[in-house]
């Protein structure tokens, strides 16, 4: 018995339920009428009865299936291999199939040809083509209509490929929503592509190249990465067979390291199979599609621009949330700076976010498509929603509690920043560390970050904000002073500040790792103390200990300072001192960079920094 695509989805949904459901719930799930569900249920019931006694229905209870997990898995597999010849049963599926049909051919297709391929009426084809035209407009691709000839697509080659990639990704997300298998190759074999046999044939050649043990067990590329690679290779082969290349025939060059990677090996193998030239731009398309590439500096600026744009459009002060800045930068860094950019990611929150937060979603969408790419294959709904989630978390923080912004002034502008931040946030609520500054840059940082309070280990003058002078590591008395100042800024009593949440219990594994780091830190501190400790002022010996311990932790966790973040004044670092510090860390199996070396040596120059700061503020 042949089922329609909608009936297959109905059967798969019933097999995924472990309790009774109603025709009303099924109609809402499939977005059809209750009458349509009842008609489809008769067909599905007949199909199930031919396979065994599984179907159950009872008035005022509902519909359910009686089957073991193994039987359900077998029935699901049977349903997925029993796809109808004509798959495009819903408007969205028809639009996708029409788009694919037009994108895989370089000639005109008549209305009659489209009717025959999709098995739909002439009026339906004409109406659906209007929707296809609106869909293509976002990709800057035009649907050309020519009397007596038919229809074809016109646009830049990269834009046409973006259409193909977006439509194939959509098929992967929607047609395989049942998630019957974690095998990406099996998922691609099940794609409903009978209306575009050209792609089906090409995939039949590509998939075996990814079936080798080296490909399936490759730790550098997960299932989604491989899905995207396979789809882009199919697009490359399809377009080259139509004599539509991206490049001016620049030959591919790659380093030995790159040649050992899975994308290169599969690309070369398939180009040789089809006797196509190995072109650099085609290989670049395999790695990144239509995605632009940003360096770290551009991504930092891009992050600020996106937050500023969304803040302006929504009227929310997202630009005052430093945590949002850090989180969004990290997300965009992963998304935009990698050599590889694979886009077949599934986001289950798309419909919910679009419906519940339409204004924020639109603001984020406009900011991303204005500043990253207007191409929907690059800035797709999934990416927009992931970024929107960062803003929703920020919004929740703003609405849950108010915060006082603090600048902490220490000897180097970095100092024991992680410890200070963790200690203050552990003991105080309703605060946000806007940043850290050295004595020489307080005025500039106040103008830049607009804090509410300044917490400093130095006496400061000429700062038009409350200044709380504390010990290098804030004492309980210092904490109470800061707490009182925060309450005053927020115009509440100290007792009304949010209570401190107890810290979670540390596991045995975490304790063992911490002990190992502390031991290594103590050894390194002892050696540094012997080398340069005599030049560290007595008042800052405790801070120096803490700084060295945290430096060991940062380096061990690969979170070292970078040279851009370290801003200090004074004479250059003495080469002998720097070399000695590197030798000490190397002897303890750690590699220290120049920024960390400079931060350590600032403790030998505190007197110079203090005098310079006093002169500037005096």
ABEGO torsion letter per residue (X at the ends): XBBBAAAAAAAAAAAABABBBBAAAAAAAAGBBAAAAAAAAAAAAAAAAAAEBABBBBBGAEBBBBBBAAAAAAAAAAAAAABBABABABAAAAAAAAAAAAAABABBBBAAAAAAAAGBBAAAAAAAAAAAAAAAAAAGBBBBBBBGAEBBBBEBAAAAAAAAAAAAAAAAAAAAAAGABABAAAAAAABBAAABAAAAAAAAAAAAAAABAAAAABAABBAAAAAAAAAAAAAAAAAAAAGBBABAGBBBBBBAAAAABAAAAAAAAAAAAAGBBBBAAAAAAAAAEABBBBBAAAAAAAAAAAAAAAAAAAGBBAAABAAAAAAAAAAAAAAAABABBBABBBBAAAAAAAAABAAAAAAAAAAAAAAABABAAABBAAAAAAAAAAAAAAAAAAAABBBBBBBBBBAAGAEBAAAAAAAAAAABBGBBBAEBBBAAAAAAAAAAAGBABBBBABBBBGBABBBBBBBABBBAAAAAAAAAAAAAAAGBBAAABBBBBBBBBBBAAAAAAAAAAAAAAAAAAAAAAAAAAAABBAAAAAAAAAAAAAAAAAAAAGABBBAAABBBBEBBBBAAAAAAAAAAAAAAGBBBBAAAAAAAAAAAAAAAAAAAAAAAAX
